[in-house]
Amino acid sequence: MATPADRIYSLEGKGLKLTTAEDIEPYLEELRNVENLEELRLNGNTIGAEAAEALASVLKTKPTLKIATLHDIFTSRLKDEVKQSVIALCGVLVDFPNLIELNLSDNAFGPLGAEAMSEFLSKHTGLQVLKLNNNGLGIHGGTTIANALIKCQAECERLGKEPALHTIVCGRNRLENGAAPAFAKAFAALKSLREVRMPQNGIRPEGIAELVSGLASNTKLAILDLQDNTFTHSGSAALASALPSWAALEHLNIGDCLLGSTGGRLVIEALKDRATLKIVNLQYNEIEMDGALALAESLRTLKLLESLELNGNRFDAESNAVELIKTALSENDIDDDIIGSLSDMEEITDDEGESESEKSEEEEEEEEEEKGTTAAMDADSVRPKTASETLEDELADLVSQMKQQLNV
């Protein structure tokens, strides 16, 4: 539900440099005059410690605040100054019973900023949405945030209330495997999450396995974005095991995650039981022809699908594998234009096929020396099919069968 305009105070994108209390005073006077303030938007300005403390003193009189949009407000400020500012602002917000959303993204405060807000996160049991994208948290800062969330869950338990937090955005923070155990523990404790976005964090298979294992406890999870981390087979296997836990899952983004051929197939086969899915991103994952065949089968149950990204995988855009996928979509009355661009598909590699081709070439050369070119041509004419060619023929047969069933 949108906030009424007369309950919003915004300096969004004005590019103001507010260093001292005197600098910010004209805007604080405007803020004082807003009755029943529900939403504060200060993003796109730069606020110094003295100005932040002056702002905090005025905010104390606005306990009706629900949404604090404070992303990108510390550009060019020193780390210690930013820490002081975060302490001042969070020190006020922790006592606001109606606060449900805090956005501190795009503030490069690193581990110091995480420490500055940890008390707020551990005590504010009503927060529903936390956005900490691109803060340079690193392993230490990420672990600090996760541990604060664990303490908050314990506080909820002490008070006899369910955790309110349902959305966590924490991408581009270099969390790596080091922060994964703490986040996994926090996720498992909360059980309330519906949206988790943690792209581009340098998390490798072991960390991915821990995260999705913790997330499996969140049965209402609807949106999961782990794009541009590294899964390989073990991370993919962990995700495939967790997928049955998320009966409400609508959006899955695991593009650029290096699932690999076998890992990709494991995940794809598990998708068939998630009929709620609307958006699936599988691009740049080294998925091959067998994975495409499994996808066509899984798509038969995904009747709500609205977007499917497959670009950058290892099967030809003009192959029967893609035709089979399109046919499966048609079976559910879904237009195949939901498939994104396939302009950057990788060239098919088939080690078995290559070795057989190399062997055949060597045999030809030997026969040319002994029997001449004619005998070599006869040998080539009976060359066995490569594995890739055999699979392509099988896919062609399947496409034909499905089209006959659908009368297309």
C-alpha positions in Angstrom: 0.0 0.0 0.0 1.5 3.4 -1.1 2.3 5.9 1.6 0.0 9.0 1.4 2.0 12.0 -0.1 1.4 14.2 2.9 3.2 11.6 5.2 6.4 11.5 3.1 9.4 13.7 3.5 11.8 13.5 0.6 15.1 15.0 -0.5 15.6 12.2 -2.9 18.4 12.8 -5.5 19.0 16.4 -4.8 22.8 16.0 -4.5 22.9 18.1 -1.3 26.1 18.2 0.8 25.0 18.4 4.4 28.0 18.5 6.7 27.1 20.6 9.7 23.9 21.1 11.7 23.6 24.5 10.1 23.7 23.0 6.6 20.8 20.6 7.3 18.7 23.0 9.5 16.5 24.4 6.7 15.4 20.8 5.8 14.9 19.8 9.4 12.5 22.7 9.8 10.5 21.3 6.9 10.7 17.8 8.5 9.4 19.2 11.8 6.2 20.4 10.0 5.4 16.9 8.6 2.7 15.4 10.8 2.4 11.7 11.1 5.6 11.0 9.1 5.6 7.5 7.6 8.3 7.6 5.0 11.7 9.4 4.9 13.7 9.5 1.6 17.2 11.0 1.9 19.0 9.0 -0.8 21.2 10.7 -3.3 22.7 13.3 -0.9 25.8 13.2 1.3 25.4 13.7 5.1 28.2 14.3 7.6 28.2 13.1 11.2 27.2 16.5 12.7 24.3 16.8 10.3 23.3 13.1 11.0 23.2 13.8 14.7 21.0 16.9 14.2 18.7 14.8 12.0 18.5 12.1 14.6 17.4 14.6 17.2 14.4 15.7 15.0 13.6 12.1 14.1 13.0 11.3 17.8 9.8 13.3 17.5 8.6 11.2 14.6 7.8 7.7 16.0 5.2 7.1 13.3 8.0 6.5 10.8 7.6 3.2 8.8 10.1 3.4 6.0 13.6 4.9 6.1 15.3 5.1 2.7 18.9 6.1 3.4 20.8 4.5 0.6 23.7 6.5 -0.9 23.9 9.2 1.8 27.6 9.0 2.8 29.5 9.6 -0.5 32.9 11.1 0.2 32.6 10.7 4.0 35.4 9.1 6.1 34.7 5.7 7.6 34.8 6.9 11.2 32.4 9.7 10.3 30.1 7.3 8.6 30.2 5.0 11.7 29.2 7.9 13.9 26.3 8.8 11.6 25.0 5.2 11.5 25.2 4.9 15.3 23.2 8.2 15.7 20.5 7.3 13.2 20.1 3.6 14.2 20.1 4.7 17.8 16.9 6.6 17.2 15.3 4.1 14.8 15.6 1.2 17.2 12.8 2.7 19.4 10.4 3.2 16.5 7.7 0.5 16.9 6.2 1.1 13.4 9.4 1.0 11.4 9.2 -1.9 8.9 11.8 -1.1 6.3 15.4 0.1 6.4 17.4 0.7 3.2 21.1 1.5 3.8 22.3 0.2 0.4 25.1 1.8 -1.6 26.9 3.2 1.5 30.4 1.9 1.5 30.7 1.7 5.3 32.2 -1.8 5.4 32.6 -3.8 8.7 32.5 -0.6 10.7 29.0 0.3 9.5 27.9 -3.3 10.2 29.1 -2.9 13.8 27.4 0.5 14.1 24.0 -1.0 13.2 24.3 -4.4 14.9 22.5 -3.3 18.1 19.6 -1.9 16.1 19.3 -5.2 14.1 19.5 -7.3 17.3 16.8 -5.4 19.1 14.3 -4.2 16.5 11.9 -7.1 16.3 9.4 -5.4 14.0 11.6 -4.8 11.0 10.3 -6.6 7.9 12.6 -5.4 5.1 16.4 -5.0 5.3 18.3 -3.7 2.3 22.1 -3.8 2.5 23.2 -4.0 -1.1 26.7 -2.9 -2.1 28.0 -1.9 1.3 31.5 -3.5 1.2 30.7 -5.6 4.2 33.2 -8.4 3.5 33.3 -11.6 5.6 33.6 -9.8 9.0 30.8 -7.3 8.3 28.5 -9.9 6.8 29.0 -12.2 9.9 28.3 -9.2 12.2 25.0 -8.6 10.4 24.0 -12.3 10.4 24.8 -12.6 14.1 22.7 -9.6 14.9 19.8 -11.2 13.1 20.3 -14.4 15.2 20.1 -12.3 18.3 16.9 -10.6 17.0 15.3 -14.0 16.5 16.2 -15.0 20.1 14.7 -11.7 21.3 11.5 -12.5 19.4 11.4 -15.9 21.0 11.9 -14.3 24.5 9.0 -12.0 23.8 6.8 -14.8 22.5 6.4 -13.3 19.0 7.1 -14.5 15.5 10.1 -12.9 13.6 8.8 -10.2 11.3 11.7 -10.0 8.9 10.7 -11.4 5.5 13.0 -9.6 3.0 16.8 -9.5 3.0 18.8 -7.9 0.2 22.5 -8.3 0.7 24.2 -8.4 -2.7 27.6 -7.2 -3.9 29.2 -7.4 -0.5 32.1 -9.9 -0.9 30.6 -12.2 1.7 32.4 -15.2 0.3 32.3 -18.6 2.0 33.5 -17.0 5.3 30.1 -15.3 6.1 28.0 -18.2 4.8 27.8 -20.2 8.0 26.5 -17.2 10.0 23.9 -16.3 7.4 22.9 -20.0 7.1 22.3 -20.1 10.9 20.3 -16.9 10.8 18.1 -18.1 7.9 17.4 -21.4 9.7 16.5 -19.5 12.9 14.2 -17.0 11.3 12.0 -19.2 9.3 10.1 -16.1 8.2 11.8 -15.2 4.9 9.9 -14.7 1.7 12.5 -12.8 -0.3 16.3 -13.3 -0.3 18.7 -11.6 -2.7 22.4 -12.2 -2.4 23.9 -11.9 -5.9 27.6 -11.3 -6.7 29.1 -12.2 -3.3 31.9 -14.6 -4.4 30.3 -17.4 -2.5 31.6 -20.8 -3.6 30.0 -24.3 -3.6 30.5 -25.0 0.1 29.0 -21.7 1.1 26.1 -22.1 -1.3 25.3 -25.5 0.2 25.2 -24.0 3.7 23.0 -21.0 2.6 20.4 -23.1 0.8 20.3 -25.6 3.7 19.5 -22.8 6.1 16.9 -21.3 3.7 15.1 -24.7 3.5 13.5 -23.8 6.9 11.8 -20.8 5.3 8.8 -22.6 3.7 7.2 -19.3 2.5 10.2 -18.3 0.4 8.9 -16.8 -2.9 12.0 -15.0 -4.3 15.6 -16.3 -4.3 18.4 -14.5 -6.1 21.9 -16.0 -5.9 23.1 -14.8 -9.3 26.8 -14.7 -10.0 28.0 -16.9 -7.2 29.6 -20.4 -7.9 27.6 -23.6 -7.4 29.2 -26.4 -9.5 27.9 -29.9 -8.7 27.8 -29.8 -4.9 26.1 -26.4 -4.7 23.6 -27.5 -7.3 22.9 -30.7 -5.5 22.2 -28.8 -2.3 19.8 -26.4 -4.1 18.0 -29.4 -5.8 17.5 -30.9 -2.3 16.2 -27.6 -0.9 13.8 -26.8 -3.7 11.0 -29.1 -2.5 10.8 -27.0 0.7 9.7 -23.9 -1.1 6.1 -24.5 -2.1 5.5 -20.8 -2.8 8.6 -20.1 -4.9 7.9 -17.8 -7.8 11.2 -16.3 -8.8 14.5 -18.2 -9.0 17.6 -16.4 -10.3 20.7 -18.6 -10.5 22.2 -17.1 -13.7 26.0 -17.0 -14.0 26.4 -19.6 -11.3 28.4 -22.3 -13.1 26.0 -25.1 -12.3 27.8 -27.3 -14.8 26.3 -30.1 -16.9 25.5 -32.5 -14.1 24.6 -29.8 -11.6 22.4 -28.0 -14.0 20.5 -31.2 -14.7 20.0 -31.9 -11.0 18.4 -28.4 -10.5 16.3 -28.6 -13.6 14.9 -32.0 -12.7 13.9 -30.6 -9.3 12.1 -27.6 -10.9 9.3 -29.9 -12.1 7.8 -30.0 -8.6 7.7 -26.1 -8.3 4.6 -25.4 -10.3 4.4 -21.9 -8.7 7.4 -20.7 -10.6 7.0 -17.6 -12.8 10.5 -16.3 -13.4 13.5 -18.6 -13.9 17.0 -17.5 -14.8 19.4 -20.2 -15.8 21.7 -18.3 -18.2 25.5 -18.9 -18.4 25.5 -22.1 -16.4 27.2 -24.6 -18.9 24.0 -26.5 -19.2 24.2 -29.0 -22.1 21.9 -30.9 -24.3 20.9 -33.5 -21.7 20.0 -30.6 -19.3 17.9 -29.0 -22.1 16.0 -32.3 -22.5 15.3 -32.4 -18.7 14.2 -28.8 -18.9 11.6 -29.6 -21.6 10.2 -32.3 -19.3 10.1 -30.1 -16.2 8.4 -27.2 -18.2 5.3 -29.4 -18.6 4.4 -28.7 -15.0 5.4 -25.0 -14.9 2.1 -23.6 -16.2 2.6 -20.1 -14.7 5.9 -19.4 -16.2 6.4 -15.8 -17.5 10.1 -15.5 -18.1 12.9 -18.1 -18.9 16.5 -17.1 -19.4 18.8 -19.7 -21.0 21.4 -17.6 -22.9 25.0 -18.6 -22.7 24.6 -22.3 -22.2 26.1 -25.2 -24.2 23.5 -26.1 -26.7 22.8 -24.6 -30.1 20.0 -22.0 -30.3 18.8 -23.7 -33.5 19.0 -27.2 -32.1 16.2 -29.7 -31.5 16.8 -29.1 -27.8 15.4 -25.6 -28.1 12.6 -26.8 -30.3 11.7 -29.3 -27.6 11.6 -26.6 -25.0 9.3 -24.4 -27.1 7.0 -27.4 -27.7 6.8 -28.0 -24.0 5.8 -24.3 -23.5 3.2 -24.6 -26.2 1.7 -27.6 -24.4 0.9 -25.1 -21.5 -0.4 -22.4 -23.9 2.7 -20.3 -23.1 4.2 -18.2 -25.9 7.8 -19.1 -26.5 8.7 -15.4 -26.6 9.1 -15.7 -22.8 12.5 -17.3 -23.6 15.1 -14.5 -23.5 17.8 -14.0 -26.1 19.8 -17.0 -27.2 22.4 -14.9 -29.0 25.4 -16.0 -26.9 25.0 -19.8 -26.7 28.4 -21.5 -26.2 29.7 -23.9 -28.9 28.9 -27.5 -28.1 31.8 -29.4 -26.7 31.8 -33.2 -26.7 35.1 -34.8 -25.5 33.9 -38.2 -26.6 33.0 -37.0 -30.0 36.3 -35.2 -30.4 38.3 -38.3 -29.4 36.4 -40.4 -31.9 36.9 -37.8 -34.6 40.6 -37.7 -33.9 40.9 -41.5 -34.0 39.0 -41.6 -37.3 41.4 -39.0 -38.8 44.4 -41.0 -37.7 43.0 -44.1 -39.3 42.3 -42.3 -42.5 45.9 -41.1 -42.7 47.2 -44.6 -42.2 44.9 -46.0 -44.9 45.8 -43.3 -47.3 49.4 -44.3 -47.1 48.7 -48.0 -47.6 45.6 -48.1 -49.9 45.2 -44.6 -51.3 42.5 -41.9 -51.0 39.6 -44.1 -52.1 40.0 -46.6 -49.3 40.2 -43.6 -46.8 36.9 -42.2 -48.1 35.3 -45.6 -47.6 36.5 -45.7 -44.0 35.0 -42.2 -43.4 31.7 -43.2 -44.8 31.2 -45.8 -42.1 32.5 -43.6 -39.2 30.4 -44.1 -36.1 28.2 -41.2 -34.8 29.5 -39.1 -32.0 27.6 -38.9 -28.7 26.5 -35.4 -29.7 25.1 -36.5 -33.0 23.3 -39.5 -31.4 21.7 -37.2 -28.8 20.6 -34.7 -31.5 18.9 -37.5 -33.4 17.1 -38.6 -30.2 15.9 -35.1 -29.6 14.6 -34.8 -33.1 12.5 -37.9 -32.6 11.1 -36.6 -29.3 10.2 -33.2 -30.9 8.4 -35.0 -33.7 6.5 -37.2 -31.2 5.5 -34.2 -29.0 4.3 -32.2 -32.1 2.2 -35.2 -33.2 0.6 -35.3 -29.8 -0.2 -31.6 -29.9 -1.2 -31.7 -33.5 1.3 -28.8 -34.4 
